[in-house]
């Protein structure tokens, strides 16, 4: 509020600036991928012996556990 004031649209301006800073900082850390992204992932999960639905459920469980662990810490 100190930077953008208390007027209408101040919160939107602050959010926009924060998101732009975040995008710019991540662009520097993550270089652009060159090439076909589909070719890059073809065969990546060929060794996985479970179906796609089961894989989605397992991913959800793993993600939930990590989120809860980080929330507790």
PyMOL Python script that loads the backbone (N, CA, C, O; Angstrom):
from pymol import cmd

cmd.read_pdbstr("""\
ATOM      1  N   UNK A   1       0.822  -1.184   0.000  1.00  0.00           N
ATOM      2  CA  UNK A   1       0.000   0.000   0.000  1.00  0.00           C
ATOM      3  C   UNK A   1       0.872   1.256   0.000  1.00  0.00           C
ATOM      4  O   UNK A   1       0.497   2.294  -0.547  1.00  0.00           O
ATOM      5  N   UNK A   2       2.039   1.136   0.624  1.00  0.00           N
ATOM      6  CA  UNK A   2       2.927   2.309   0.621  1.00  0.00           C
ATOM      7  C   UNK A   2       3.383   2.650  -0.786  1.00  0.00           C
ATOM      8  O   UNK A   2       3.525   3.821  -1.138  1.00  0.00           O
ATOM      9  N   UNK A   3       3.609   1.627  -1.579  1.00  0.00           N
ATOM     10  CA  UNK A   3       4.152   1.851  -2.925  1.00  0.00           C
ATOM     11  C   UNK A   3       3.087   2.314  -3.921  1.00  0.00           C
ATOM     12  O   UNK A   3       3.342   3.217  -4.718  1.00  0.00           O
ATOM     13  N   UNK A   4       1.894   1.705  -3.885  1.00  0.00           N
ATOM     14  CA  UNK A   4       0.870   1.985  -4.886  1.00  0.00           C
ATOM     15  C   UNK A   4      -0.316   2.767  -4.339  1.00  0.00           C
ATOM     16  O   UNK A   4      -1.225   3.116  -5.093  1.00  0.00           O
ATOM     17  N   UNK A   5      -0.320   3.043  -3.050  1.00  0.00           N
ATOM     18  CA  UNK A   5      -1.405   3.821  -2.458  1.00  0.00           C
ATOM     19  C   UNK A   5      -2.606   2.974  -2.083  1.00  0.00           C
ATOM     20  O   UNK A   5      -2.576   1.747  -2.174  1.00  0.00           O
ATOM     21  N   UNK A   6      -3.644   3.641  -1.669  1.00  0.00           N
ATOM     22  CA  UNK A   6      -4.854   2.974  -1.202  1.00  0.00           C
ATOM     23  C   UNK A   6      -6.002   3.102  -2.193  1.00  0.00           C
ATOM     24  O   UNK A   6      -7.130   2.707  -1.896  1.00  0.00           O
ATOM     25  N   UNK A   7      -5.723   3.646  -3.351  1.00  0.00           N
ATOM     26  CA  UNK A   7      -6.773   3.886  -4.343  1.00  0.00           C
ATOM     27  C   UNK A   7      -7.191   2.640  -5.092  1.00  0.00           C
ATOM     28  O   UNK A   7      -6.603   1.568  -4.952  1.00  0.00           O
ATOM     29  N   UNK A   8      -8.223   2.818  -5.889  1.00  0.00           N
ATOM     30  CA  UNK A   8      -8.751   1.741  -6.703  1.00  0.00           C
ATOM     31  C   UNK A   8      -7.681   1.267  -7.691  1.00  0.00           C
ATOM     32  O   UNK A   8      -7.046   2.070  -8.374  1.00  0.00           O
ATOM     33  N   UNK A   9      -7.497  -0.053  -7.748  1.00  0.00           N
ATOM     34  CA  UNK A   9      -6.532  -0.634  -8.674  1.00  0.00           C
ATOM     35  C   UNK A   9      -5.128  -0.791  -8.110  1.00  0.00           C
ATOM     36  O   UNK A   9      -4.256  -1.347  -8.778  1.00  0.00           O
ATOM     37  N   UNK A  10      -4.894  -0.310  -6.893  1.00  0.00           N
ATOM     38  CA  UNK A  10      -3.552  -0.397  -6.308  1.00  0.00           C
ATOM     39  C   UNK A  10      -3.136  -1.847  -6.089  1.00  0.00           C
ATOM     40  O   UNK A  10      -1.996  -2.222  -6.362  1.00  0.00           O
ATOM     41  N   UNK A  11      -4.051  -2.647  -5.601  1.00  0.00           N
ATOM     42  CA  UNK A  11      -3.742  -4.057  -5.359  1.00  0.00           C
ATOM     43  C   UNK A  11      -3.458  -4.790  -6.668  1.00  0.00           C
ATOM     44  O   UNK A  11      -2.566  -5.637  -6.725  1.00  0.00           O
ATOM     45  N   UNK A  12      -4.200  -4.471  -7.700  1.00  0.00           N
ATOM     46  CA  UNK A  12      -3.969  -5.083  -9.010  1.00  0.00           C
ATOM     47  C   UNK A  12      -2.597  -4.711  -9.557  1.00  0.00           C
ATOM     48  O   UNK A  12      -1.898  -5.556 -10.116  1.00  0.00           O
ATOM     49  N   UNK A  13      -2.213  -3.452  -9.397  1.00  0.00           N
ATOM     50  CA  UNK A  13      -0.890  -3.015  -9.852  1.00  0.00           C
ATOM     51  C   UNK A  13       0.214  -3.739  -9.100  1.00  0.00           C
ATOM     52  O   UNK A  13       1.208  -4.155  -9.696  1.00  0.00           O
ATOM     53  N   UNK A  14       0.040  -3.891  -7.785  1.00  0.00           N
ATOM     54  CA  UNK A  14       1.045  -4.583  -6.977  1.00  0.00           C
ATOM     55  C   UNK A  14       1.149  -6.052  -7.388  1.00  0.00           C
ATOM     56  O   UNK A  14       2.249  -6.593  -7.502  1.00  0.00           O
ATOM     57  N   UNK A  15       0.006  -6.691  -7.609  1.00  0.00           N
ATOM     58  CA  UNK A  15       0.009  -8.093  -8.029  1.00  0.00           C
ATOM     59  C   UNK A  15       0.658  -8.248  -9.398  1.00  0.00           C
ATOM     60  O   UNK A  15       1.432  -9.178  -9.622  1.00  0.00           O
ATOM     61  N   UNK A  16       0.345  -7.347 -10.302  1.00  0.00           N
ATOM     62  CA  UNK A  16       0.935  -7.405 -11.643  1.00  0.00           C
ATOM     63  C   UNK A  16       2.449  -7.270 -11.576  1.00  0.00           C
ATOM     64  O   UNK A  16       3.171  -8.011 -12.244  1.00  0.00           O
ATOM     65  N   UNK A  17       2.928  -6.338 -10.781  1.00  0.00           N
ATOM     66  CA  UNK A  17       4.375  -6.157 -10.651  1.00  0.00           C
ATOM     67  C   UNK A  17       5.034  -7.383 -10.034  1.00  0.00           C
ATOM     68  O   UNK A  17       6.100  -7.804 -10.481  1.00  0.00           O
ATOM     69  N   UNK A  18       4.411  -7.957  -9.014  1.00  0.00           N
ATOM     70  CA  UNK A  18       4.973  -9.141  -8.360  1.00  0.00           C
ATOM     71  C   UNK A  18       5.044 -10.316  -9.322  1.00  0.00           C
ATOM     72  O   UNK A  18       6.038 -11.042  -9.348  1.00  0.00           O
ATOM     73  N   UNK A  19       3.997 -10.504 -10.111  1.00  0.00           N
ATOM     74  CA  UNK A  19       3.986 -11.607 -11.075  1.00  0.00           C
ATOM     75  C   UNK A  19       5.034 -11.389 -12.160  1.00  0.00           C
ATOM     76  O   UNK A  19       5.717 -12.332 -12.560  1.00  0.00           O
ATOM     77  N   UNK A  20       5.164 -10.169 -12.632  1.00  0.00           N
ATOM     78  CA  UNK A  20       6.182  -9.884 -13.655  1.00  0.00           C
ATOM     79  C   UNK A  20       7.592 -10.129 -13.131  1.00  0.00           C
ATOM     80  O   UNK A  20       8.435 -10.677 -13.841  1.00  0.00           O
ATOM     81  N   UNK A  21       7.850  -9.724 -11.894  1.00  0.00           N
ATOM     82  CA  UNK A  21       9.166  -9.979 -11.296  1.00  0.00           C
ATOM     83  C   UNK A  21       9.428 -11.475 -11.184  1.00  0.00           C
ATOM     84  O   UNK A  21      10.535 -11.943 -11.447  1.00  0.00           O
ATOM     85  N   UNK A  22       8.394 -12.221 -10.789  1.00  0.00           N
ATOM     86  CA  UNK A  22       8.537 -13.665 -10.653  1.00  0.00           C
ATOM     87  C   UNK A  22       8.814 -14.306 -12.008  1.00  0.00           C
ATOM     88  O   UNK A  22       9.685 -15.170 -12.115  1.00  0.00           O
ATOM     89  N   UNK A  23       8.090 -13.897 -13.039  1.00  0.00           N
ATOM     90  CA  UNK A  23       8.289 -14.443 -14.382  1.00  0.00           C
ATOM     91  C   UNK A  23       9.703 -14.153 -14.864  1.00  0.00           C
ATOM     92  O   UNK A  23      10.381 -15.042 -15.379  1.00  0.00           O
ATOM     93  N   UNK A  24      10.150 -12.914 -14.700  1.00  0.00           N
ATOM     94  CA  UNK A  24      11.489 -12.545 -15.160  1.00  0.00           C
ATOM     95  C   UNK A  24      12.570 -13.312 -14.415  1.00  0.00           C
ATOM     96  O   UNK A  24      13.567 -13.711 -15.016  1.00  0.00           O
ATOM     97  N   UNK A  25      12.389 -13.523 -13.117  1.00  0.00           N
ATOM     98  CA  UNK A  25      13.407 -14.256 -12.357  1.00  0.00           C
ATOM     99  C   UNK A  25      13.439 -15.720 -12.766  1.00  0.00           C
ATOM    100  O   UNK A  25      14.510 -16.328 -12.779  1.00  0.00           O
ATOM    101  N   UNK A  26      12.290 -16.303 -13.103  1.00  0.00           N
ATOM    102  CA  UNK A  26      12.251 -17.702 -13.521  1.00  0.00           C
ATOM    103  C   UNK A  26      12.749 -17.892 -14.935  1.00  0.00           C
ATOM    104  O   UNK A  26      13.293 -18.949 -15.255  1.00  0.00           O
ATOM    105  N   UNK A  27      12.580 -16.906 -15.783  1.00  0.00           N
ATOM    106  CA  UNK A  27      13.092 -17.012 -17.150  1.00  0.00           C
ATOM    107  C   UNK A  27      14.609 -17.094 -17.147  1.00  0.00           C
ATOM    108  O   UNK A  27      15.194 -17.800 -17.969  1.00  0.00           O
ATOM    109  N   UNK A  28      15.246 -16.385 -16.236  1.00  0.00           N
ATOM    110  CA  UNK A  28      16.705 -16.411 -16.160  1.00  0.00           C
ATOM    111  C   UNK A  28      17.196 -17.759 -15.648  1.00  0.00           C
ATOM    112  O   UNK A  28      18.241 -18.243 -16.083  1.00  0.00           O
ATOM    113  N   UNK A  29      16.451 -18.371 -14.726  1.00  0.00           N
ATOM    114  CA  UNK A  29      16.850 -19.644 -14.147  1.00  0.00           C
ATOM    115  C   UNK A  29      16.575 -20.812 -15.085  1.00  0.00           C
ATOM    116  O   UNK A  29      17.319 -21.792 -15.091  1.00  0.00           O
ATOM    117  N   UNK A  30      15.524 -20.716 -15.868  1.00  0.00           N
ATOM    118  CA  UNK A  30      15.110 -21.806 -16.740  1.00  0.00           C
ATOM    119  C   UNK A  30      15.278 -21.403 -18.202  1.00  0.00           C
ATOM    120  O   UNK A  30      14.435 -20.691 -18.748  1.00  0.00           O
ATOM    121  N   UNK A  31      16.352 -21.849 -18.833  1.00  0.00           N
ATOM    122  CA  UNK A  31      16.529 -21.485 -20.242  1.00  0.00           C
ATOM    123  C   UNK A  31      15.415 -22.094 -21.091  1.00  0.00           C
ATOM    124  O   UNK A  31      14.826 -23.110 -20.722  1.00  0.00           O
ATOM    125  N   UNK A  32      15.136 -21.470 -22.220  1.00  0.00           N
ATOM    126  CA  UNK A  32      14.083 -21.954 -23.100  1.00  0.00           C
ATOM    127  C   UNK A  32      14.447 -23.309 -23.680  1.00  0.00           C
ATOM    128  O   UNK A  32      15.607 -23.580 -23.989  1.00  0.00           O
ATOM    129  N   UNK A  33      13.446 -24.146 -23.820  1.00  0.00           N
ATOM    130  CA  UNK A  33      13.622 -25.461 -24.429  1.00  0.00           C
ATOM    131  C   UNK A  33      13.598 -25.307 -25.938  1.00  0.00           C
ATOM    132  O   UNK A  33      12.720 -24.646 -26.491  1.00  0.00           O
ATOM    133  N   UNK A  34      14.554 -25.912 -26.591  1.00  0.00           N
ATOM    134  CA  UNK A  34      14.594 -25.873 -28.043  1.00  0.00           C
ATOM    135  C   UNK A  34      14.312 -27.269 -28.576  1.00  0.00           C
ATOM    136  O   UNK A  34      14.791 -28.260 -28.025  1.00  0.00           O
ATOM    137  N   UNK A  35      13.551 -27.344 -29.623  1.00  0.00           N
ATOM    138  CA  UNK A  35      13.215 -28.632 -30.210  1.00  0.00           C
ATOM    139  C   UNK A  35      11.751 -28.976 -29.983  1.00  0.00           C
ATOM    140  O   UNK A  35      10.971 -28.163 -29.486  1.00  0.00           O
ATOM    141  N   UNK A  36      11.401 -30.186 -30.354  1.00  0.00           N
ATOM    142  CA  UNK A  36      10.022 -30.653 -30.228  1.00  0.00           C
ATOM    143  C   UNK A  36       9.796 -31.214 -28.830  1.00  0.00           C
ATOM    144  O   UNK A  36      10.436 -32.201 -28.465  1.00  0.00           O
ATOM    145  N   UNK A  37       8.909 -30.620 -28.036  1.00  0.00           N
ATOM    146  CA  UNK A  37       8.689 -31.104 -26.678  1.00  0.00           C
ATOM    147  C   UNK A  37       8.099 -32.510 -26.642  1.00  0.00           C
ATOM    148  O   UNK A  37       8.338 -33.253 -25.690  1.00  0.00           O
ATOM    149  N   UNK A  38       7.336 -32.881 -27.661  1.00  0.00           N
ATOM    150  CA  UNK A  38       6.769 -34.230 -27.701  1.00  0.00           C
ATOM    151  C   UNK A  38       7.886 -35.255 -27.849  1.00  0.00           C
ATOM    152  O   UNK A  38       7.880 -36.283 -27.172  1.00  0.00           O
ATOM    153  N   UNK A  39       8.840 -34.982 -28.726  1.00  0.00           N
ATOM    154  CA  UNK A  39       9.972 -35.899 -28.903  1.00  0.00           C
ATOM    155  C   UNK A  39      10.788 -36.019 -27.628  1.00  0.00           C
ATOM    156  O   UNK A  39      11.363 -37.072 -27.355  1.00  0.00           O
ATOM    157  N   UNK A  40      10.842 -34.959 -26.851  1.00  0.00           N
ATOM    158  CA  UNK A  40      11.622 -34.978 -25.616  1.00  0.00           C
ATOM    159  C   UNK A  40      11.029 -35.910 -24.572  1.00  0.00           C
ATOM    160  O   UNK A  40      11.758 -36.459 -23.746  1.00  0.00           O
ATOM    161  N   UNK A  41       9.710 -36.095 -24.601  1.00  0.00           N
ATOM    162  CA  UNK A  41       9.080 -36.940 -23.589  1.00  0.00           C
ATOM    163  C   UNK A  41       8.651 -38.312 -24.098  1.00  0.00           C
ATOM    164  O   UNK A  41       8.214 -39.142 -23.302  1.00  0.00           O
ATOM    165  N   UNK A  42       8.762 -38.573 -25.386  1.00  0.00           N
ATOM    166  CA  UNK A  42       8.380 -39.867 -25.934  1.00  0.00           C
ATOM    167  C   UNK A  42       9.218 -40.954 -25.270  1.00  0.00           C
ATOM    168  O   UNK A  42      10.447 -40.879 -25.235  1.00  0.00           O
ATOM    169  N   UNK A  43       8.540 -41.950 -24.752  1.00  0.00           N
ATOM    170  CA  UNK A  43       9.228 -43.076 -24.129  1.00  0.00           C
ATOM    171  C   UNK A  43       9.666 -42.830 -22.704  1.00  0.00           C
ATOM    172  O   UNK A  43      10.242 -43.717 -22.075  1.00  0.00           O
ATOM    173  N   UNK A  44       9.407 -41.651 -22.183  1.00  0.00           N
ATOM    174  CA  UNK A  44       9.862 -41.314 -20.838  1.00  0.00           C
ATOM    175  C   UNK A  44       9.230 -42.210 -19.780  1.00  0.00           C
ATOM    176  O   UNK A  44       9.879 -42.566 -18.795  1.00  0.00           O
ATOM    177  N   UNK A  45       7.975 -42.573 -19.979  1.00  0.00           N
ATOM    178  CA  UNK A  45       7.266 -43.421 -19.019  1.00  0.00           C
ATOM    179  C   UNK A  45       7.066 -44.846 -19.536  1.00  0.00           C
ATOM    180  O   UNK A  45       6.188 -45.558 -19.050  1.00  0.00           O
ATOM    181  N   UNK A  46       7.862 -45.267 -20.506  1.00  0.00           N
ATOM    182  CA  UNK A  46       7.672 -46.589 -21.094  1.00  0.00           C
ATOM    183  C   UNK A  46       7.903 -47.719 -20.096  1.00  0.00           C
ATOM    184  O   UNK A  46       7.354 -48.808 -20.262  1.00  0.00           O
ATOM    185  N   UNK A  47       8.703 -47.478 -19.069  1.00  0.00           N
ATOM    186  CA  UNK A  47       8.982 -48.521 -18.081  1.00  0.00           C
ATOM    187  C   UNK A  47       7.982 -48.587 -16.952  1.00  0.00           C
ATOM    188  O   UNK A  47       8.097 -49.445 -16.077  1.00  0.00           O
ATOM    189  N   UNK A  48       6.999 -47.700 -16.951  1.00  0.00           N
ATOM    190  CA  UNK A  48       6.001 -47.679 -15.887  1.00  0.00           C
ATOM    191  C   UNK A  48       4.940 -48.729 -16.189  1.00  0.00           C
ATOM    192  O   UNK A  48       4.366 -48.747 -17.277  1.00  0.00           O
ATOM    193  N   UNK A  49       4.679 -49.612 -15.212  1.00  0.00           N
ATOM    194  CA  UNK A  49       3.772 -50.732 -15.443  1.00  0.00           C
ATOM    195  C   UNK A  49       2.349 -50.505 -14.941  1.00  0.00           C
ATOM    196  O   UNK A  49       1.578 -51.459 -14.844  1.00  0.00           O
ATOM    197  N   UNK A  50       1.984 -49.269 -14.621  1.00  0.00           N
ATOM    198  CA  UNK A  50       0.615 -49.003 -14.178  1.00  0.00           C
ATOM    199  C   UNK A  50      -0.087 -48.127 -15.211  1.00  0.00           C
ATOM    200  O   UNK A  50       0.555 -47.456 -16.020  1.00  0.00           O
ATOM    201  N   UNK A  51      -1.400 -48.148 -15.166  1.00  0.00           N
ATOM    202  CA  UNK A  51      -2.182 -47.377 -16.128  1.00  0.00           C
ATOM    203  C   UNK A  51      -2.165 -45.897 -15.813  1.00  0.00           C
ATOM    204  O   UNK A  51      -1.697 -45.469 -14.758  1.00  0.00           O
ATOM    205  N   UNK A  52      -2.686 -45.125 -16.753  1.00  0.00           N
ATOM    206  CA  UNK A  52      -2.655 -43.672 -16.618  1.00  0.00           C
ATOM    207  C   UNK A  52      -3.506 -43.179 -15.452  1.00  0.00           C
ATOM    208  O   UNK A  52      -3.121 -42.231 -14.768  1.00  0.00           O
ATOM    209  N   UNK A  53      -4.658 -43.807 -15.215  1.00  0.00           N
ATOM    210  CA  UNK A  53      -5.523 -43.385 -14.108  1.00  0.00           C
ATOM    211  C   UNK A  53      -4.848 -43.678 -12.773  1.00  0.00           C
ATOM    212  O   UNK A  53      -4.853 -42.841 -11.869  1.00  0.00           O
ATOM    213  N   UNK A  54      -4.266 -44.873 -12.653  1.00  0.00           N
ATOM    214  CA  UNK A  54      -3.546 -45.217 -11.426  1.00  0.00           C
ATOM    215  C   UNK A  54      -2.370 -44.260 -11.202  1.00  0.00           C
ATOM    216  O   UNK A  54      -2.101 -43.845 -10.075  1.00  0.00           O
ATOM    217  N   UNK A  55      -1.688 -43.923 -12.275  1.00  0.00           N
ATOM    218  CA  UNK A  55      -0.563 -43.001 -12.189  1.00  0.00           C
ATOM    219  C   UNK A  55      -1.023 -41.626 -11.719  1.00  0.00           C
ATOM    220  O   UNK A  55      -0.334 -40.975 -10.933  1.00  0.00           O
ATOM    221  N   UNK A  56      -2.184 -41.183 -12.195  1.00  0.00           N
ATOM    222  CA  UNK A  56      -2.731 -39.904 -11.749  1.00  0.00           C
ATOM    223  C   UNK A  56      -3.047 -39.941 -10.254  1.00  0.00           C
ATOM    224  O   UNK A  56      -2.766 -38.982  -9.535  1.00  0.00           O
ATOM    225  N   UNK A  57      -3.631 -41.045  -9.787  1.00  0.00           N
ATOM    226  CA  UNK A  57      -3.961 -41.163  -8.370  1.00  0.00           C
ATOM    227  C   UNK A  57      -2.699 -41.182  -7.502  1.00  0.00           C
ATOM    228  O   UNK A  57      -2.655 -40.541  -6.452  1.00  0.00           O
ATOM    229  N   UNK A  58      -1.691 -41.906  -7.937  1.00  0.00           N
ATOM    230  CA  UNK A  58      -0.434 -41.953  -7.199  1.00  0.00           C
ATOM    231  C   UNK A  58       0.238 -40.583  -7.156  1.00  0.00           C
ATOM    232  O   UNK A  58       0.804 -40.190  -6.136  1.00  0.00           O
ATOM    233  N   UNK A  59       0.168 -39.862  -8.278  1.00  0.00           N
ATOM    234  CA  UNK A  59       0.738 -38.527  -8.341  1.00  0.00           C
ATOM    235  C   UNK A  59       0.026 -37.599  -7.368  1.00  0.00           C
ATOM    236  O   UNK A  59       0.662 -36.797  -6.685  1.00  0.00           O
ATOM    237  N   UNK A  60      -1.298 -37.712  -7.306  1.00  0.00           N
ATOM    238  CA  UNK A  60      -2.077 -36.885  -6.380  1.00  0.00           C
ATOM    239  C   UNK A  60      -1.693 -37.185  -4.937  1.00  0.00           C
ATOM    240  O   UNK A  60      -1.530 -36.265  -4.136  1.00  0.00           O
ATOM    241  N   UNK A  61      -1.547 -38.464  -4.599  1.00  0.00           N
ATOM    242  CA  UNK A  61      -1.148 -38.844  -3.233  1.00  0.00           C
ATOM    243  C   UNK A  61       0.227 -38.282  -2.896  1.00  0.00           C
ATOM    244  O   UNK A  61       0.426 -37.717  -1.820  1.00  0.00           O
ATOM    245  N   UNK A  62       1.172 -38.437  -3.814  1.00  0.00           N
ATOM    246  CA  UNK A  62       2.540 -37.950  -3.582  1.00  0.00           C
ATOM    247  C   UNK A  62       2.553 -36.438  -3.416  1.00  0.00           C
ATOM    248  O   UNK A  62       3.209 -35.915  -2.516  1.00  0.00           O
ATOM    249  N   UNK A  63       1.831 -35.739  -4.282  1.00  0.00           N
ATOM    250  CA  UNK A  63       1.773 -34.285  -4.213  1.00  0.00           C
ATOM    251  C   UNK A  63       1.148 -33.844  -2.894  1.00  0.00           C
ATOM    252  O   UNK A  63       1.641 -32.919  -2.248  1.00  0.00           O
ATOM    253  N   UNK A  64       0.058 -34.508  -2.493  1.00  0.00           N
ATOM    254  CA  UNK A  64      -0.622 -34.161  -1.246  1.00  0.00           C
ATOM    255  C   UNK A  64       0.303 -34.345  -0.049  1.00  0.00           C
ATOM    256  O   UNK A  64       0.331 -33.507   0.851  1.00  0.00           O
ATOM    257  N   UNK A  65       1.052 -35.430  -0.038  1.00  0.00           N
ATOM    258  CA  UNK A  65       1.982 -35.688   1.062  1.00  0.00           C
ATOM    259  C   UNK A  65       3.052 -34.599   1.141  1.00  0.00           C
ATOM    260  O   UNK A  65       3.394 -34.139   2.231  1.00  0.00           O
ATOM    261  N   UNK A  66       3.574 -34.195   0.000  1.00  0.00           N
ATOM    262  CA  UNK A  66       4.591 -33.143  -0.014  1.00  0.00           C
ATOM    263  C   UNK A  66       4.025 -31.812   0.457  1.00  0.00           C
ATOM    264  O   UNK A  66       4.683 -31.083   1.199  1.00  0.00           O
ATOM    265  N   UNK A  67       2.805 -31.492   0.028  1.00  0.00           N
ATOM    266  CA  UNK A  67       2.169 -30.245   0.452  1.00  0.00           C
ATOM    267  C   UNK A  67       1.941 -30.241   1.948  1.00  0.00           C
ATOM    268  O   UNK A  67       2.222 -29.249   2.620  1.00  0.00           O
ATOM    269  N   UNK A  68       1.430 -31.350   2.479  1.00  0.00           N
ATOM    270  CA  UNK A  68       1.182 -31.428   3.923  1.00  0.00           C
ATOM    271  C   UNK A  68       2.481 -31.350   4.709  1.00  0.00           C
ATOM    272  O   UNK A  68       2.542 -30.712   5.760  1.00  0.00           O
ATOM    273  N   UNK A  69       3.508 -31.995   4.201  1.00  0.00           N
ATOM    274  CA  UNK A  69       4.814 -31.966   4.879  1.00  0.00           C
ATOM    275  C   UNK A  69       5.346 -30.533   4.929  1.00  0.00           C
ATOM    276  O   UNK A  69       5.844 -30.092   5.964  1.00  0.00           O
ATOM    277  N   UNK A  70       5.242 -29.812   3.822  1.00  0.00           N
ATOM    278  CA  UNK A  70       5.713 -28.420   3.776  1.00  0.00           C
ATOM    279  C   UNK A  70       4.846 -27.497   4.619  1.00  0.00           C
ATOM    280  O   UNK A  70       5.336 -26.517   5.179  1.00  0.00           O
ATOM    281  N   UNK A  71       3.557 -27.810   4.710  1.00  0.00           N
ATOM    282  CA  UNK A  71       2.656 -26.966   5.509  1.00  0.00           C
ATOM    283  C   UNK A  71       2.942 -27.127   7.000  1.00  0.00           C
ATOM    284  O   UNK A  71       2.828 -26.169   7.765  1.00  0.00           O
ATOM    285  N   UNK A  72       3.311 -28.328   7.405  1.00  0.00           N
ATOM    286  CA  UNK A  72       3.614 -28.585   8.814  1.00  0.00           C
ATOM    287  C   UNK A  72       4.928 -27.922   9.208  1.00  0.00           C
ATOM    288  O   UNK A  72       5.062 -27.404  10.316  1.00  0.00           O
ATOM    289  N   UNK A  73       5.901 -27.942   8.292  1.00  0.00           N
ATOM    290  CA  UNK A  73       7.210 -27.338   8.593  1.00  0.00           C
ATOM    291  C   UNK A  73       7.068 -25.881   8.531  1.00  0.00           C
ATOM    292  O   UNK A  73       8.038 -25.155   8.748  1.00  0.00           O
TER     293      UNK A  73
END
""", "prot")
cmd.dss("prot")
cmd.show_as("cartoon", "prot")
cmd.util.cbc("prot")
cmd.orient("prot")
